[in-house]
Amino acid sequence: MTNLKTLKDIYGNDFDNSLLRQEAIKWVKRKETFGFDPYCCDDSVRDWIKHFFNLTEKELAGGEE
């Protein structure tokens, strides 16, 4: 099985991805916000987004890292 690369793997620490991370957090939390996902983003897609953007549970809970 191939390891999936993350945004950090591709761009390193030099890439300012704060806006992209904020958007990714919105996508992951969308189901919680609406009670359903209006864009049909299923759990596997949300898991991929969390992995790709290296999102932590603290970020998803509303805290900052």
HUTAMO-V144817 format. One line per field, one symbol per residue. phi: phi as a letter, one per 20 degrees, with the letter a starting at -180 (. if undefined). A space follows every 10 residues. Layout:
BEGIN
phi: ???
END
This chain:
BEGIN
phi: .effedgfff dmefeedfff fffffgffeg fffenbdfdl effffffffg ffelfeffff eoedd
END
